[in-house]
Amino acid sequence: MAAEAYPRFWKELREPLPLETNEPGVFAAGDLHAGAMNRVAPAVGEGSMVVWLAREYLALT
Ligand SMILES: Cc1cc2nc3c(=O)[nH]c(=O)nc-3n(C[C@H](O)[C@H](O)[C@H](O)COP(=O)(O)OP(=O)(O)OC[C@H]3O[C@@H](n4cnc5c(N)ncnc54)[C@H](O)[C@@H]3O)c2cc1C
C-alpha cells in the first residue's frame, strides 16, 4: 500500500513496516494492537517478528 494511503497518521515517505505504528520505529505486537487474536501463539510470533523488523528499521535510518 502506498504511503499516500496514510495521509493523516503516517508522515514518512516510505511505507510503514509490518506491525509499525504511526510512530516510526515503534511496533505493536501481541494483544495491544487492533484486531489482535488474543492468543499466546500470535503474540509470541509477532514479538519475534519485531526483533527482525526493528533491525530493518535501524537499517533504514
Ligand atoms: C484468563 C486468561 C486466559 C487465557 N488463556 C489463553 C489460552 O488458553 N490460550 C491462549 O493462546 N491465550 C490465552 N489467553 C490470552 C493470552 O494470555 C494473551 O493473548 C497473551 O498473553 C498476550 O501476550 P502479550 O505479550 O501481548 O500481552 P501480556 O501477556 O498481557 O503482556 C503484557 C505485559 O506488559 C506489562 N505491562 C503493561 N503495561 C506496562 C507498562 N506501562 N510498563 C511496563 N510493562 C507493562 C504487563 O504487566 C504484562 O506483563 C488468556 C488470557 C487470559 C486473561
The ligand as an SDF file (V2000), in Angstrom:
LIG
                    3D

 53 58  0  0  0  0  0  0  0  0999 V2000
   -7.5170  -15.6690   31.9470 C   0  0  0  0  0  0  0  0  0  0  0  0
   -6.8520  -15.7670   30.6080 C   0  0  0  0  0  0  0  0  0  0  0  0
   -6.7140  -16.9960   29.9930 C   0  0  0  0  0  0  0  0  0  0  0  0
   -6.1100  -17.1280   28.7370 C   0  0  0  0  0  0  0  0  0  0  0  0
   -5.9840  -18.3600   28.1630 N   0  0  0  0  0  0  0  0  0  0  0  0
   -5.3640  -18.4770   26.9870 C   0  0  0  0  0  0  0  0  0  0  0  0
   -5.1970  -19.7620   26.3860 C   0  0  0  0  0  0  0  0  0  0  0  0
   -5.6110  -20.8040   26.9220 O   0  0  0  0  0  0  0  0  0  0  0  0
   -4.5580  -19.8290   25.1850 N   0  0  0  0  0  0  0  0  0  0  0  0
   -4.0650  -18.7200   24.5590 C   0  0  0  0  0  0  0  0  0  0  0  0
   -3.4710  -18.8430   23.4840 O   0  0  0  0  0  0  0  0  0  0  0  0
   -4.2200  -17.4840   25.1040 N   0  0  0  0  0  0  0  0  0  0  0  0
   -4.8650  -17.3440   26.2920 C   0  0  0  0  0  0  0  0  0  0  0  0
   -5.0180  -16.1120   26.8600 N   0  0  0  0  0  0  0  0  0  0  0  0
   -4.5400  -14.9300   26.1010 C   0  0  0  0  0  0  0  0  0  0  0  0
   -3.0240  -14.7610   26.2740 C   0  0  0  0  0  0  0  0  0  0  0  0
   -2.6950  -14.7560   27.6450 O   0  0  0  0  0  0  0  0  0  0  0  0
   -2.6430  -13.4140   25.6410 C   0  0  0  0  0  0  0  0  0  0  0  0
   -3.0990  -13.3680   24.2980 O   0  0  0  0  0  0  0  0  0  0  0  0
   -1.1230  -13.2120   25.6400 C   0  0  0  0  0  0  0  0  0  0  0  0
   -0.6140  -13.3240   26.9400 O   0  0  0  0  0  0  0  0  0  0  0  0
   -0.7910  -11.8320   25.0560 C   0  0  0  0  0  0  0  0  0  0  0  0
    0.5750  -11.5900   25.2270 O   0  0  0  0  0  0  0  0  0  0  0  0
    1.1090  -10.1150   25.1950 P   0  0  0  0  0  0  0  0  0  0  0  0
    2.6020  -10.2220   25.2980 O   0  0  0  0  0  0  0  0  0  0  0  0
    0.5280   -9.3690   24.0510 O   0  0  0  0  0  0  0  0  0  0  0  0
    0.5000   -9.4100   26.4800 O   0  0  0  0  0  0  0  0  0  0  0  0
    0.6880   -9.7720   28.0180 P   0  0  0  0  0  0  0  0  0  0  0  0
    0.9740  -11.2300   28.2220 O   0  0  0  0  0  0  0  0  0  0  0  0
   -0.5320   -9.1960   28.6960 O   0  0  0  0  0  0  0  0  0  0  0  0
    1.9920   -8.9940   28.4300 O   0  0  0  0  0  0  0  0  0  0  0  0
    1.9940   -7.6100   28.5790 C   0  0  0  0  0  0  0  0  0  0  0  0
    2.9660   -7.2820   29.7060 C   0  0  0  0  0  0  0  0  0  0  0  0
    3.1830   -5.8740   29.7140 O   0  0  0  0  0  0  0  0  0  0  0  0
    3.1920   -5.4800   31.0650 C   0  0  0  0  0  0  0  0  0  0  0  0
    2.8770   -4.0400   31.0750 N   0  0  0  0  0  0  0  0  0  0  0  0
    1.6700   -3.4440   30.9310 C   0  0  0  0  0  0  0  0  0  0  0  0
    1.7730   -2.1210   30.9960 N   0  0  0  0  0  0  0  0  0  0  0  0
    3.0740   -1.8640   31.2030 C   0  0  0  0  0  0  0  0  0  0  0  0
    3.8300   -0.6740   31.3750 C   0  0  0  0  0  0  0  0  0  0  0  0
    3.2610    0.5230   31.3260 N   0  0  0  0  0  0  0  0  0  0  0  0
    5.1550   -0.7810   31.5480 N   0  0  0  0  0  0  0  0  0  0  0  0
    5.7590   -1.9930   31.5570 C   0  0  0  0  0  0  0  0  0  0  0  0
    5.1040   -3.1540   31.4030 N   0  0  0  0  0  0  0  0  0  0  0  0
    3.7880   -3.0830   31.2360 C   0  0  0  0  0  0  0  0  0  0  0  0
    2.1790   -6.3330   31.7530 C   0  0  0  0  0  0  0  0  0  0  0  0
    2.4290   -6.3810   33.1460 O   0  0  0  0  0  0  0  0  0  0  0  0
    2.4500   -7.6790   31.0830 C   0  0  0  0  0  0  0  0  0  0  0  0
    3.4520   -8.4160   31.7530 O   0  0  0  0  0  0  0  0  0  0  0  0
   -5.6290  -15.9590   28.0960 C   0  0  0  0  0  0  0  0  0  0  0  0
   -5.7610  -14.7190   28.7090 C   0  0  0  0  0  0  0  0  0  0  0  0
   -6.3640  -14.6150   29.9370 C   0  0  0  0  0  0  0  0  0  0  0  0
   -6.5020  -13.2530   30.6120 C   0  0  0  0  0  0  0  0  0  0  0  0
  1  2  1  0
  2  3  1  0
  2 52  2  0
  3  4  2  0
  4  5  1  0
  4 50  1  0
  5  6  2  0
  6  7  1  0
  6 13  1  0
  7  8  2  0
  7  9  1  0
  9 10  1  0
 10 11  2  0
 10 12  1  0
 12 13  2  0
 13 14  1  0
 14 15  1  0
 14 50  1  0
 15 16  1  0
 16 17  1  0
 16 18  1  0
 18 19  1  0
 18 20  1  0
 20 21  1  0
 20 22  1  0
 22 23  1  0
 23 24  1  0
 24 25  2  0
 24 26  1  0
 24 27  1  0
 27 28  1  0
 28 29  2  0
 28 30  1  0
 28 31  1  0
 31 32  1  0
 32 33  1  0
 33 34  1  0
 33 48  1  0
 34 35  1  0
 35 36  1  0
 35 46  1  0
 36 37  1  0
 36 45  1  0
 37 38  2  0
 38 39  1  0
 39 40  1  0
 39 45  2  0
 40 41  1  0
 40 42  2  0
 42 43  1  0
 43 44  2  0
 44 45  1  0
 46 47  1  0
 46 48  1  0
 48 49  1  0
 50 51  2  0
 51 52  1  0
 52 53  1  0
M  END
$$$$
